[in-house]
Amino acid sequence: QVQLVESGGGSVQAGGSLRLSCAASGYTYSSYTMAWFRQAPGKEREGVAVIDSIGRTSYTDSVKGRFTISKDNGENPLYLQMNTLTPEDTAMYYCAADQRLWSHSRQGLDGGRYKYWGQGTQVAVNS
């Protein structure tokens, strides 16, 4: 059974940094596309960053140059380094995984494409 568990969220001042991690089990995660999504109160879920099984990455425009998604082969195969945070980044952040590889990495920012989801970790950025 695939399980995803996020960690690393918290409260930070604007301009600060956080590093989110996603622990995965139950599958060969190196062969999966993995992504970070977020949902702020009253807003729709938004794809933040994706990294697929061949290492292609895509980001939503609002985080380009500030966030970096990465993978490794350890217990926490997915990370999101978030720098220069703003109050607009405040949201619940979720990691997601799916076995498929799409034609364009940006397709991985569509949450409807993912089979597996974590429970989320809260990020709050104070002004």
C-alpha angles and dihedrals in degrees: 000000000000115000129182123190123184126206140166101070123133146122121304139167119254110275092032132115139238133183118213122201131196119204114206135193139166100049145051095268095186088072095049134088108238130191147173122234131180137199125195122198111282093007135101122257112272131203108235106177139345135196119188133205093271094049101258114146136197132182136195109253096248093063101039111126092015106060128052126193119203142168135207136174098252131100090282102050097173131056137174116200108199119193134176091021120197131195087256088068091064108120146106107281121212133187120216137187138196134174095227129098115209131209093249123030091223088068085072090072088073107097092202089072096065128093100186128053138176126224095252140243123238122239120191122183116194123208 
